[in-house]
Amino acid sequence: MLKTSYRTHTCGQLTSKEIEKEVKLCGWVASRRDHGGIIFIDLRDRYGFTQIVLDPEKIPEADKLRREWCIQINGKVRERPKGMKNLKMTTGEIEIEVKNLEIISESKVPPFEIDDRSEANEELRLKYRYLDLRRPIMQQSLLIRHKVAQAAREYLSSQDFTEIETPILVKPTPEGARDYLVPSRVNPGKFYALPQSPQLYKQILMVAGCDRYFQLARCLRDEDLRADRQPEHTQIDIEMSFVTEEDIFNVIEGLMESIFKTRDIKIKKPFIRIPYNEAMSKYGSDKPDLRFELELIDVTELVKNSSFEVFKSTINDKGIVKCLNAAGCSKFSRTEIEELIELAKRYHAKGMAWAKVEKGKLESSITKYIDEKLQKELIKTTKAKDGDLLLFVADNFKISCTALGQVRLAIANKLNIIPKDEYKFCWVVDFPLFAWNDEEQKWEPEHHPFCMPKKEHIKLLDSDPGKVYATLYDLVLNGVELCSGSLRIHKPEIQKKIFSIIGLSEEEAERKFGFLLESYKYAGPPHGGVGIGVDRLVALIIGLTDIREVIAFPKNKAAECPMDGSPSDINEKQLKELHIKLDVVKKS
C-alpha cells in the first residue's frame, strides 16, 4: 500500500477486498460522465484508474470538474452495480462514493487527448511531453525501462562488477561521429567534448586494476537522427580484465537472460555465433534478422559462362552474383518489382535482374541470355518452385550482399512473415579490423582503433591490413545491433602500429590518445567489453522501432526539444565570458 498524507491507496490498487473501507485517492480526471445528475469520473495516476462517483447536491464543486484537473477525494469503496463491472481492470469491480473533494489544481483544455487510443502528431507530443507522459502506455514504457536498468545493476553486481562513473567533460577524441563541444571559461580558447562513449576511460580503469566495471553511461554524438538514433543515448557499459571472448559472451548472455525475465520472456542460450562474412553472404547484413528464412545464394560459379553481359563483366572484375529466392512472389506486379529495384539502387547496386519461375522455367527479359540447361541449374540451386521470384544483384561482395539484404527485409515486411513475439539473438564475430575508404584512399577502423587483432593476424599488419581480423563482436537481436565490443589492445607497440595504418602520425596519436598510451606503459592487463544500447533494447522488448517512445525527453528529427526550446541562443555576456564570437547563418 502506497500510503502518504495525501492518499491511502493508488488508483490501480483497490479491489473487492476493500469494499466498505474509507479511502483517500489523488490523481487526474481522465474522463467525466454525467448520468442523470450523478457524475462519474475515471481518476488516473501512474498506477491505473479508479471510478469515482460524485453527487453534485452533496458536493457542488463536482459540476466544475474537467479533464486533467488534479484532485484529491475521500470516500467509501463500494461494489459496482451488476452489469457495470469491468473484469479486465484491477479496480473494475469497485467504485468510490465520494464524500469530500479537493481541487488541487485546474488544467487548461489539453491540446490533445490524454489517451492511448488517440495519438497526436509527434511534434505536438514532444512540445507537451509532460502531458504525453501521462498516457498509460508511456508510463508503462518508463516503468519497463526502470526494470531493465534495475535488472542490469542487480545482475552485474552479482557478478562482482563495480559501478563507476566516468567524466562527462572529456578530451575530444575521434570515435566515428562529431563531438559535442563545450567551451571552457577558465581556459580561454579551449574546449571539452561530451563523451561519445566512455571507451578510453573504461580501458584506463582496467589498467587501474578495477577488473570488472560497469555504468549506465550517457553517450552523446552529434550525428543525423533517425528512429533508432538520438543525440544522447544510454549504454550499459561493461569492461572486464583477464578474460577471453567466451568469458564476455557468458556474462552478456546471462545479463540478457536477467533483463528479459523482467517481462517473463525466456530466451535461448547460448546465442548463435555467425562470422561476419557468413552473415553478409547469407543475410546481406552484419546485423541479420534470423526470425525468417530468405537466405541469399551465391550463383557466381553457375552464371559465369552465361551470355548475360552484366553477370560476365562483373565476374571478370572480380565481383560476384548473389541471388534471392523470394518464394511465392511471382505474383508481384511490375511496379512492385521496380520498387525493389530502386531499393537495391539506394544501396549502391547498379540494378537488379529478376526472373519469375513458371512451369519449371524462368520468365524474364534476361532469359534469352540464359540457356535452358543453366535455367534448370539455377532453379535447382535456389530450390525454386513455380510461383517463386528470383532476384539477382551483380557487384562487389559488399554491395551485392548489402543491396540484396535490404531487398530481403523489404520482401519479408511486405509478405508479413516476420514473427512479432520472437526474440532471436546472435553474436556476429570475426570482423575485419579495417575497412578501405575508396574516397580518401586509406584504411579506417571497422569499429574503432582499440580492437585487438587476432593473434595469428598480427604478422599481416605490415604486409596486408585487409586480411587482418579482430577479436571483435556485435550482439544482434531481431536485426538490430544491441551492442558492439571487442578484446582491446593492451600493448603499446600494437596500438601504435594500428594508428600508423589508419594514418595517425606518432605526434597526432600522442596528442589525441597520449594519456591512454602512457597508461599502457604501466602493464595494462588483457581486457575487453561491450556497450549495450539501453534505448534500443527497451524498444525491442516492448515491440517498438522508435526509441523516442522509451526516452522521457527525446529530441525531434532536427535534434531540437520543442518543449524547452533547446538548442537556444545565448546572450552576448555569456559569449564574452567564454571568449567566443559567433559567425553563423541563422535558420529562417
C-alpha positions in Angstrom: 0.0 0.0 0.0 1.5 3.3 -1.1 0.2 5.5 1.8 1.0 9.2 2.2 -0.6 12.2 3.9 -2.5 12.8 0.6 -3.7 9.2 -0.2 -4.3 5.8 1.4 -4.2 3.9 -1.9 -3.3 4.4 -5.6 -5.8 4.4 -8.5 -4.7 1.0 -9.6 -4.9 -0.8 -6.3 -8.4 -1.2 -4.9 -10.4 -4.4 -5.3 -13.5 -6.0 -3.8 -11.4 -6.8 -0.7 -11.6 -3.1 0.2 -15.4 -2.8 0.0 -16.8 -0.6 2.8 -13.4 0.9 3.5 -12.8 4.6 3.8 -10.1 5.7 1.4 -8.3 8.7 0.0 -7.1 9.0 -3.6 -5.3 11.6 -5.7 -4.9 11.9 -9.4 -6.1 13.5 -12.7 -9.6 13.5 -14.2 -9.2 11.1 -17.2 -12.9 11.3 -18.2 -16.2 12.7 -16.9 -19.7 11.3 -17.4 -22.9 12.9 -16.2 -25.6 10.3 -15.7 -28.9 11.8 -14.6 -27.2 14.3 -12.2 -24.7 11.9 -10.8 -21.2 12.4 -12.1 -18.8 9.5 -12.8 -15.1 10.2 -13.0 -12.3 7.9 -14.1 -9.5 9.1 -11.8 -6.0 8.3 -13.2 -2.5 8.2 -11.7 0.6 6.2 -12.9 -0.7 3.0 -11.3 -4.1 2.8 -13.0 -7.7 4.1 -13.0 -10.5 4.1 -10.3 -14.1 5.0 -11.0 -15.4 7.6 -8.5 -19.0 8.7 -8.1 -20.0 12.3 -7.0 -23.4 13.7 -6.2 -23.4 17.5 -7.0 -26.1 18.1 -4.5 -23.8 17.0 -1.8 -20.5 18.1 -3.4 -21.3 21.3 -5.5 -17.7 21.6 -6.8 -18.2 18.3 -8.7 -20.0 20.2 -11.5 -16.8 22.2 -12.2 -14.5 19.2 -12.8 -13.0 18.9 -16.2 -10.4 16.7 -17.9 -6.9 16.7 -16.5 -7.8 18.6 -13.3 -5.8 17.3 -10.4 -7.9 16.4 -7.4 -8.0 14.6 -4.0 -11.0 12.7 -2.8 -12.0 10.6 0.1 -14.9 8.3 0.3 -16.2 4.7 0.7 -15.4 1.8 -1.5 -18.5 0.1 -2.8 -19.3 -2.7 -5.3 -20.2 -1.6 -8.8 -23.8 -2.4 -9.8 -24.4 -5.6 -11.8 -23.6 -5.2 -15.5 -21.3 -2.3 -14.7 -18.2 -4.3 -13.7 -15.1 -4.4 -15.8 -13.1 -7.6 -15.0 -10.3 -6.5 -17.3 -9.3 -3.8 -14.8 -7.8 -4.5 -11.3 -10.3 -1.9 -10.0 -13.1 -2.9 -12.3 -15.4 -4.4 -9.6 -15.5 -1.4 -7.3 -16.1 2.4 -7.3 -15.7 5.1 -4.7 -18.7 7.0 -3.3 -17.1 10.4 -2.8 -17.7 12.2 0.5 -15.1 15.0 0.2 -13.5 16.6 -2.9 -10.5 18.9 -3.0 -9.5 20.5 -6.3 -5.7 20.6 -6.1 -5.2 22.4 -9.4 -7.1 23.2 -12.5 -6.0 22.5 -16.1 -6.3 24.3 -19.4 -8.0 22.2 -22.1 -5.2 19.8 -23.2 -4.0 20.2 -26.8 -4.6 16.5 -27.4 -6.5 13.6 -25.8 -4.5 12.0 -22.9 -5.5 8.6 -24.1 -3.6 5.6 -25.6 -6.2 5.2 -28.3 -5.6 8.6 -29.9 -2.2 9.9 -30.7 -1.3 13.4 -31.6 1.4 14.2 -34.1 5.0 13.8 -32.8 5.9 17.5 -32.7 2.8 18.3 -30.5 3.5 15.3 -28.3 7.2 16.5 -27.8 6.1 20.1 -27.1 3.7 18.9 -24.4 5.7 16.0 -23.3 4.6 16.3 -19.7 1.0 15.6 -21.0 2.1 12.8 -23.3 3.9 11.1 -20.5 0.6 10.9 -18.5 -0.7 8.4 -21.0 -0.6 4.9 -19.5 1.4 3.5 -22.4 4.1 6.0 -21.8 4.1 5.4 -18.1 4.4 1.7 -18.9 7.4 2.3 -21.1 9.2 4.2 -18.4 8.5 1.5 -15.9 9.9 -1.2 -18.2 13.0 0.9 -18.8 13.4 1.2 -15.0 13.1 -2.5 -14.5 15.7 -3.2 -17.3 18.1 -0.8 -15.6 17.4 -2.4 -12.2 17.9 -5.9 -13.5 21.2 -4.9 -15.1 22.5 -3.4 -11.9 21.4 -6.4 -9.8 22.9 -9.0 -12.2 26.2 -7.2 -12.8 26.6 -6.6 -9.1 26.1 -10.3 -8.5 28.9 -11.0 -11.0 31.4 -8.8 -8.9 31.2 -5.8 -11.2 31.6 -2.3 -9.7 29.6 0.7 -10.9 32.0 3.5 -11.6 31.2 6.9 -13.2 33.4 8.3 -15.8 33.7 12.0 -16.8 31.1 13.9 -18.9 33.6 16.7 -19.7 36.4 14.9 -21.6 39.2 15.4 -24.2 37.9 15.4 -27.8 38.8 12.1 -29.5 37.8 10.7 -32.9 35.2 7.9 -32.4 33.3 7.9 -35.6 30.8 10.8 -35.1 31.1 14.5 -34.4 31.7 15.6 -30.8 29.5 18.0 -28.9 32.0 20.6 -27.7 31.8 22.6 -24.5 33.9 25.8 -24.3 36.0 26.3 -21.1 35.5 29.7 -19.4 38.6 29.3 -17.2 40.8 28.1 -20.0 40.0 30.6 -22.9 40.1 29.1 -26.4 40.0 25.5 -25.1 37.1 23.0 -25.3 35.9 19.9 -23.6 33.9 17.3 -25.5 30.9 15.4 -24.3 31.7 11.7 -24.4 30.6 9.6 -27.4 31.2 6.7 -25.1 33.4 6.0 -22.0 35.7 3.9 -24.2 39.1 5.2 -23.2 38.2 5.7 -19.6 37.0 2.2 -19.1 40.2 0.9 -20.6 42.2 3.0 -18.2 40.1 1.6 -15.3 41.3 -1.8 -16.3 44.9 -0.6 -16.2 44.0 0.8 -12.7 43.1 -2.7 -11.6 39.3 -2.2 -11.3 38.9 -5.6 -13.0 35.1 -5.5 -13.6 33.5 -2.2 -14.3 30.0 -1.1 -15.5 27.9 2.0 -15.6 24.7 3.2 -17.2 26.5 5.7 -19.2 25.2 8.7 -21.1 26.7 8.9 -24.6 26.4 12.0 -26.8 27.0 12.1 -30.6 26.4 15.0 -33.0 25.0 13.0 -35.9 22.0 12.9 -38.2 18.9 11.4 -36.5 16.5 8.6 -37.3 14.1 6.4 -35.5 16.8 4.4 -33.6 19.2 7.3 -33.0 19.2 10.3 -30.7 21.9 13.0 -29.8 22.1 11.4 -26.4 21.6 7.8 -25.5 22.3 5.4 -22.6 24.6 2.4 -22.6 25.0 -0.4 -20.2 28.8 0.0 -20.5 30.9 -3.0 -19.4 34.6 -3.9 -19.3 36.5 -6.9 -17.8 40.1 -7.8 -17.2 41.8 -11.2 -17.8 39.0 -12.5 -20.0 38.6 -14.2 -23.4 35.8 -13.6 -25.9 33.9 -16.6 -24.4 34.0 -15.1 -20.9 32.4 -11.9 -22.2 29.8 -13.8 -24.1 28.8 -15.8 -21.0 28.4 -12.6 -18.9 26.4 -10.8 -21.5 24.1 -13.7 -22.3 23.4 -14.0 -18.5 22.7 -10.3 -18.4 20.2 -10.6 -21.3 18.5 -13.5 -19.6 18.1 -11.5 -16.4 16.7 -8.4 -18.3 14.2 -10.4 -20.3 12.9 -12.2 -17.2 11.5 -8.8 -16.1 9.0 -9.3 -19.0 8.6 -13.0 -18.3 10.3 -13.8 -21.6 12.5 -16.8 -21.8 15.5 -16.6 -24.2 17.5 -19.5 -25.6 21.2 -19.7 -24.6 23.9 -20.0 -25.8 23.3 -17.4 -28.6 24.1 -18.4 -32.2 27.6 -17.3 -33.4 27.9 -16.2 -37.0 31.1 -15.0 -38.6 30.9 -11.6 -40.3 31.5 -12.9 -43.8 28.8 -15.6 -43.4 26.3 -13.1 -42.0 26.9 -10.8 -45.0 26.8 -13.7 -47.5 23.6 -15.3 -46.2 21.6 -12.4 -45.0 23.2 -9.3 -46.6 23.7 -7.7 -43.3 26.2 -7.7 -40.3 23.1 -7.4 -38.1 20.9 -10.3 -39.5 17.3 -10.8 -38.6 17.1 -14.6 -38.0 13.3 -14.7 -37.4 12.7 -15.7 -41.1 14.5 -17.6 -43.8 15.0 -16.0 -47.3 18.8 -16.6 -47.4 21.0 -15.1 -50.2 22.7 -17.6 -52.5 25.9 -17.1 -54.4 25.4 -18.1 -58.0 28.7 -16.7 -59.3 30.1 -20.0 -60.5 26.9 -21.0 -62.1 26.4 -17.9 -64.2 30.0 -17.1 -65.1 29.6 -18.7 -68.5 26.2 -17.2 -69.3 25.9 -14.7 -72.2 24.4 -12.1 -69.9 26.9 -9.3 -70.1 26.1 -7.8 -66.7 27.0 -11.0 -65.0 30.1 -11.7 -67.2 31.6 -8.3 -66.8 31.0 -8.2 -63.0 32.7 -11.6 -62.6 35.6 -10.6 -64.8 36.1 -7.6 -62.5 36.3 -10.0 -59.5 32.8 -9.3 -58.5 30.1 -11.8 -57.5 26.4 -12.5 -58.4 24.0 -13.1 -55.5 20.5 -14.4 -55.8 17.5 -14.3 -53.5 14.6 -16.7 -54.0 11.5 -14.8 -53.0 9.3 -17.8 -52.5 5.7 -17.3 -53.8 6.4 -13.8 -55.1 5.9 -14.3 -58.8 2.6 -12.6 -58.2 4.4 -9.3 -57.6 3.4 -6.7 -60.2 6.0 -5.0 -62.4 5.5 -1.8 -60.3 6.3 -3.8 -57.1 9.4 -5.3 -58.7 10.5 -1.8 -59.8 10.2 -0.6 -56.3 12.5 -3.4 -55.1 15.0 -2.5 -57.9 15.0 1.1 -56.7 15.6 0.0 -53.2 18.7 -2.0 -54.3 20.0 1.0 -56.2 19.7 3.1 -53.0 22.3 0.7 -51.5 24.6 1.3 -54.5 23.7 -1.6 -56.7 23.7 -0.6 -60.4 20.5 -2.6 -60.8 18.7 -5.8 -60.0 17.8 -8.6 -62.5 14.8 -10.8 -61.9 13.0 -13.9 -63.3 9.7 -15.5 -62.4 9.5 -19.3 -62.1 6.7 -20.7 -64.2 6.2 -24.3 -65.4 9.8 -25.2 -64.4 11.3 -22.4 -66.4 12.4 -18.8 -65.9 10.3 -16.0 -67.4 12.1 -12.6 -67.8 13.7 -10.4 -70.3 17.1 -11.8 -69.2 16.2 -15.4 -70.0 17.3 -15.0 -73.6 20.9 -14.8 -72.3 20.4 -17.9 -70.1 20.1 -21.2 -71.8 17.7 -23.9 -70.7 20.4 -26.0 -69.0 21.5 -23.1 -66.9 17.9 -22.2 -66.1 17.4 -25.7 -64.6 20.7 -25.4 -62.6 19.6 -22.1 -61.2 16.2 -23.4 -60.3 17.8 -26.5 -58.6 20.5 -24.4 -56.7 18.0 -21.9 -55.4 15.4 -24.6 -54.7 12.9 -22.5 -56.6 9.4 -23.7 -57.4 6.6 -22.5 -59.7 5.4 -19.2 -58.3 8.7 -18.1 -57.0 10.6 -14.9 -57.9 14.4 -15.0 -58.4 16.3 -11.7 -57.8 19.9 -11.1 -58.8 22.5 -8.4 -57.9 25.9 -8.4 -59.5 28.6 -6.2 -58.0 31.4 -6.5 -55.5 30.9 -8.6 -52.4 29.8 -5.8 -50.0 27.4 -4.0 -52.4 25.8 -7.3 -53.8 25.1 -8.6 -50.3 24.0 -5.3 -48.7 21.7 -4.3 -51.5 20.0 -7.8 -51.8 19.9 -7.9 -47.9 17.8 -4.8 -47.9 15.5 -6.3 -50.6 15.2 -9.4 -48.3 14.0 -7.3 -45.4 11.5 -5.4 -47.6 10.0 -8.6 -49.0 9.7 -10.1 -45.5 7.8 -7.0 -44.3 5.7 -6.9 -47.5 4.7 -10.6 -47.0 4.3 -10.1 -43.2 6.3 -13.2 -42.4 8.3 -11.8 -39.5 7.1 -13.2 -36.2 6.3 -10.3 -33.7 6.8 -12.1 -30.4 10.0 -13.9 -31.2 13.5 -12.9 -30.0 16.4 -14.3 -32.0 19.8 -13.3 -30.6 23.1 -13.9 -32.4 26.7 -12.9 -32.0 28.3 -11.7 -35.2 32.0 -12.4 -34.8 35.3 -12.3 -36.7 35.0 -8.8 -38.2 37.8 -7.3 -40.4 39.8 -4.9 -38.3 40.0 -2.4 -41.2 37.7 -1.1 -43.9 39.1 0.6 -47.1 37.9 4.1 -47.7 37.8 4.5 -51.5 37.2 8.2 -51.5 40.1 9.0 -49.2 42.2 6.0 -50.3 43.1 4.9 -46.8 42.4 2.3 -44.2 39.8 3.1 -41.5 38.9 1.0 -38.4 35.8 -1.2 -39.0 34.7 -0.3 -35.4 37.3 1.7 -33.5 41.1 1.6 -33.4 41.4 -0.1 -30.0 40.3 -3.6 -31.1 42.9 -6.4 -30.7 43.9 -8.1 -33.9 43.6 -11.9 -33.8 46.9 -13.3 -32.7 47.5 -15.2 -35.9 46.9 -12.0 -38.0 49.3 -9.6 -36.2 52.0 -10.6 -38.6 49.8 -9.3 -41.5 49.6 -5.8 -40.2 52.5 -4.6 -42.2 52.0 -6.6 -45.4 48.2 -6.9 -45.8 45.9 -5.0 -43.4 42.8 -6.0 -45.4 43.3 -9.6 -44.3 43.6 -8.7 -40.6 40.6 -9.8 -38.5 39.9 -8.7 -34.9 38.5 -10.3 -31.8 35.5 -8.0 -32.4 31.8 -8.9 -31.9 28.3 -7.5 -32.2 25.3 -8.7 -30.3 22.3 -8.6 -32.6 18.6 -9.1 -31.7 15.9 -9.4 -34.5 18.1 -7.5 -37.0 19.1 -4.7 -34.6 22.6 -4.2 -33.2 22.3 -4.1 -29.5 25.9 -3.8 -28.7 29.4 -3.8 -30.1 32.5 -4.9 -28.3 36.0 -6.4 -28.6 39.0 -7.5 -26.8 41.2 -4.4 -26.5 44.7 -3.7 -27.5 46.8 -3.6 -24.3 50.3 -3.5 -25.8 51.6 0.0 -26.8 53.6 -1.3 -29.8 50.4 -2.9 -31.4 48.4 0.2 -30.6 51.0 2.5 -32.3 51.0 0.1 -35.3 47.2 0.4 -35.7 47.4 4.2 -35.5 50.0 4.3 -38.2 48.0 2.0 -40.6 44.9 4.4 -40.3 47.2 7.4 -41.0 47.7 8.8 -37.5 51.3 10.1 -37.0 53.0 9.5 -33.7 52.6 13.2 -32.9 48.9 13.1 -33.7 48.3 9.8 -31.8 50.1 11.3 -28.8 48.0 14.5 -28.9 44.7 12.6 -29.1 45.4 9.4 -27.1 48.6 10.2 -25.2 47.0 9.6 -21.8 45.8 6.1 -22.9 49.2 5.2 -24.5 51.0 6.4 -21.4 48.9 4.2 -19.1 49.8 1.1 -21.2 53.4 1.7 -20.2 52.5 0.5 -16.7 51.5 -3.0 -17.6 47.9 -3.0 -18.7 46.1 -6.3 -18.4 44.3 -8.1 -21.3 40.7 -6.8 -21.3 37.5 -6.4 -23.2 33.9 -5.4 -23.0 30.8 -4.1 -24.7 28.4 -1.1 -24.7 24.8 -2.2 -24.8 22.2 0.4 -26.1 19.5 0.7 -23.4 17.1 2.6 -25.6 17.2 0.1 -28.4 16.9 -2.8 -26.0 13.9 -1.5 -24.2 12.2 -0.6 -27.5 12.8 -4.1 -28.8 11.4 -5.7 -25.6 8.2 -3.6 -25.9 8.0 -4.2 -29.7 8.7 -0.7 -30.9 11.0 0.7 -33.6 11.2 4.3 -32.5 13.5 4.8 -29.4 11.8 8.2 -28.7 8.9 6.2 -27.3 11.1 4.9 -24.4 13.0 8.1 -23.6 11.4 10.5 -21.2 12.5 13.7 -23.0 13.8 12.9 -26.5 14.8 15.4 -29.3 12.9 15.6 -32.6 14.4 14.8 -36.0 16.1 18.2 -36.1 17.8 17.5 -32.8 15.6 20.1 -31.1 13.4 19.9 -28.0 10.0 21.6 -28.7 9.2 21.6 -25.0 12.2 23.6 -23.6 13.3 25.2 -26.9 16.8 23.8 -26.9 19.2 24.4 -28.5 18.8 28.1 -27.9 20.6 31.4 -28.4 22.9 32.6 -25.7 23.4 36.2 -24.8 26.4 38.5 -25.5 27.5 38.4 -21.9 27.8 34.6 -21.9 29.7 34.7 -25.2 32.1 37.3 -23.9 32.8 35.2 -20.7 33.6 32.2 -23.0 35.7 34.3 -25.3 33.6 33.3 -28.3 32.4 35.3 -31.3 29.7 34.0 -33.5 29.7 34.0 -37.3 26.6 31.9 -38.2 23.7 32.0 -40.7 20.6 31.5 -38.7 17.7 29.4 -39.9 14.9 31.3 -41.4 
